[in-house]
Amino acid sequence: MTETFQSFSLNKDIMRALDTLGYHDPTPVQAAVIPEALKGADLIVKSQTGSGKTASFAIPLVQLTEWEENKPQALVLTPTRELAVQVKEDITNIGRFKRTKAAAVYGKSPFARQKLELKQKTHIVVGTPGRVLDHMEKGTLDTGSIRFLVIDEADEMLNMGFIEQVSSIIERLPTERVTMLFSATFPEDIVRLADTYMKAPKRIEMAQEIAAPSITHELIQVAEEEKTRVLQNVLTVENPDSAILFCRTQERVEALFDALDAAGISSGMLHGGMAQEDRFIVMNKFKRADFRYLCATDVAARGIDVEHIPLVIHFDVPMEKEAYVHRTGRTGRAGHSGKAIALMAPFEEKFIEPIEELIGFPLKRVEQPSQEAVRAAKPSFTAKMAQRPQRKRDKGERLNKDIMKLYFNGGKKKKLRAVDFVGTISNLPGIEAADIGIITIQDNVTYVEILNGKGPDVLRAMKTTTIKGKQLKVQKARN
């Protein structure tokens, strides 16, 4: 019998969010992981990026965390800042109607702002190992109530040198907890980590996903100095609505972006040398389809969940075979088909065999696009570059369209608690507790999300309604 989300006996608020998000049938990894996670089993999950694994742990975490508990109950470790933000957004979307509060903590972002957020009611913390450890050591992340630990992309943690920090974090957590480890591969250090810190973990392997059958793989042999010209010809002939063009270094990303920009090709760029805020801005623009083609280093190989990317081009063949799989996993997601094309200079031939061994089949070698094909495709490509791309909807947009965030000028210093806001607002005519979303109480201000399109009604009523005997200034929040 095919599993459905209904068969997991999930909270009705979670089911409502999943339905609004368009999550109808579980992916294979979700069908395998969710029932076991809900039982509270330690899990080792071998699964590719792009398989829907974030929801496979996010749904159980939202189900099992208790709203009344103010301290963090779950910790999710991710290797990159982009992935931390993506996972936090996914948890927030799934937990929207249950009022689950998630926080993301990562480097190159103000520590003080994160400290302030962690002082508020937070159910689930998502973060990179370095910054999580920093908060633990400074006492700004209370781990006393942590009952769930998720280690996401464990093999990438190892590649980036985070494994010692991960061990230090685990040693500071309560021993009575559920631990879930997700990894595409299982090198010895990951196995050792699991043996040391997990209790008789159940193994779930989704090995068949190493190379999604919905993705076509091609390889074009090209002289190094010809790569930019051949790339432009490939883009012209393929004419995709969007694509990610992966480069080996920051310098090559910048050079490729400059070349495409000069040619009038709708592009953006992303690499680790950019300021974190700039990276988030570029990612959000790409998700919205403000530009078509993203030139990026492997920082974009994980943590990017864009609705449909039909083409991935390896402008540089990756030196690490696993990077090929992660990059390629940006296309062919969520039931869509996709294509991956590698541009191979002669010196890169030595990287191809390990890739082919990993994915289990040879890359199809094809010729460069002919001049005739490029000429024939040029008018259509030029016309597409002249058009504004059709805006993509963020998957949380449907959830957020009926939500208004309200600002109140009172918080902890006025002895106000979440229950005071819930009690007052849910007593207004036509308003129920189910219409109230996430409440964020700071020292002097409080933010309350009002759901189901009832924000304007609550805003009007609260201008003349007191909370705990106090008349607070209320207005629509700017952020």
Secondary structure, 3 states (H helix, E strand, C coil): CCCCHHHHCCCHHHHHHHHHHCCCCCCHHHHHHHHHHHCCCCEEEECCCCCCHHHHHHHHHHHHCCCCCCCCCEEEECCCHHHHHHHHHHHHHHCCCCCCCEEEECCCCCHHHHHHHHHCCCCEEEECHHHHHHHHHCCCCCCCCCCEEEECCHHHHHHCCCHHHHHHHHHCCCCCCEEEEEECCCCHHHHHHHHHHCCCCEEEECHHHHCCCCEEEEEEECCHHHHHHHHHHHHHHHCCCCEEEECCCHHHHHHHHHHHHHCCCCEEEECCCCCHHHHHHHHHHHHHCCCCEEEECHHHCCCCCCCCCCEEEECCCCCCHHHHHHHHCCCCCCCCCEEEEEEECHHHHHHHHHHHHHHCCCCEEECCCCHHHHHHHHHHHHHHHHCCCCCCCCCCHHHHCCCEEEEECCCHHHCCCHHHHHHHHHCCCCCCHHHEEEEEECCCCEEEEECCCCHHHHHHHHCCCCECCECCCEEECCC
